[in-house]
Amino acid sequence: MRGVVQTALVLCSSVYVMISFFGFLLFGEGTLDDVLANFDTNLGIPFGSVLNDAVRLSYAAHLMLVFPVVFYPLRLNIDGLFFPSSRPLVLDNLRFAFLTISLIGVIFLGANFIPSIWDAFQFTGATAAVCIGFIFPAAITLK
């Protein structure tokens, strides 16, 4: 298991470093914080439109493949939070469907009405900082 985690960390880190390196090589000082926003313009290179389309397709494939991996533990944790003494979620089709539809609805509304992903990141960062600084130490002390 440890080898799998180490391999995953090395692969993810190398992908992030390569994206930042090649993004800087391609866009130079004009590289935006969100490197995908740079692909909305004409790159001025041969096959630039093909590169733009390839980046968009790979990003769409990434979202489609990552969403189920992230959504599964979210659904299990929300179920455990709201229905702690119920039978397992896989045995209750009605609760499974209700929870899935509700979560997808909330995610859809958030995606449509939050104007920038940076707002969500700021909220997440602020919440995590408060939890690490105040909530978790108090919870450990109380336990």
N, C-alpha and C positions, 0 to 999 in steps of 0.2 A: 504494500500500500504506500509506503514511504517513497518508493521509487516512482510510482505513478504520480504522486503529488510533486515530486522534484522535477520530473519530466514535464508535467503540465506547466509549472512555474517557469521553467527555462524556455519552453516553447512560447508561452504568452509574452514573456519579457522580450524575447528576441523578435517576435512579431511587432510589438509596440516600438522597439528601437528601430527596426527596419522601416516601419511606416513613418516615424518622425524623421529619420535620416533621408529617405527618398522623397518625402514631402518637402523637406527643406531644399533638397537638390532640385526638385522640379519647380518650386514656387519662390525660393530664395527668401528675401526679407518680407515678401508679400504673403507669407504663410499665415493663415488665420488660426485662431485658437481651435476652431473646429475645421480640421483639414478637409472634410467633405464639402464644406462651403466653397472651397477653392475650385471644385470641379463643376461649379455652376457657370463658369465663364469659359470663353474660348481660350484654350491653353496655348495656341500659337505654335504647336508642334505637329509633325506629321502623325496622322491617325489620332489626333486629339479627341475627336468625337467618339471614336471607338474606345479609347481609354476611359472617357467619361461614362460611357454606357457600361463598360466592364466593371467600373467601380460601383456604379449604382446597382447593377445586378448582384454583385458579390455582397453588397451591404444588405440588399433585400433577402438574399439567401441566408446571410448571417442572422438576421432578425427572425426569419422563419424557423431556423434550426435551434436558436438559443431560447426562444420564448417558451417552448414546452419544458426545457430543462429548468428554467427559472420558475415557471408557473406551478409545476408539480409540488415542490416544497412549500411554496406560498400557500397553495390550497390546503395542504396537510397541516401547516401551522395555524392558519386561520380556523380550520375545523377543530383542531385541538384547543384553540383559545375559546371559541364560542360553544363548542359541544364536547366538553372534556369527559363526560361520563357516558357518552353515546357509544353505540357499536361502531366498529371500524367504517370508515368512509366508503371503502370499496364495496361494502355489503348494503349500503343504503343509497339506491339509485336516485331517489327524489332529493335527498340532501346533497348528493354529489352534483346533480344537475343545477340545483338552486345556487349552490356555492360557486360553481363554475360560471354560470351566467352572470351572477352578481359581480364577481371579480372582473370578468371580461368587460362588463358594463362600466365599472369604475375606472378601469384602465383606459377604455375607449374615451370616456368623458375627460379624464385627465389629459390624454394625448391631444384631444381637440381643443380644450379650453385653457391649458397652461401654455402661455405664449412662447416660452423659451425653456429648453431643457436645463439651462443654467439655474432657473428658479427652483426646479426640483432638486438639483445638486446642492444648492445653497441650503434648502430646507433639510435635506438629508444630512449634510455636514453639520449644521447647527444642532440638529436633534442628536446626532451621534456624539458630538462634543459634550452636550449636557448629560447624556446617559453615561459616558465614560467618566466624566468629572464628578457627577453627583449621585445619579441613580444607582449605578452598579456598586460603588463602594458601600452605600447605605444598604442595599439589598444583601450584600455579602455579610455585613455586620449584623443585620437582623436574622440571618439564617444561622 
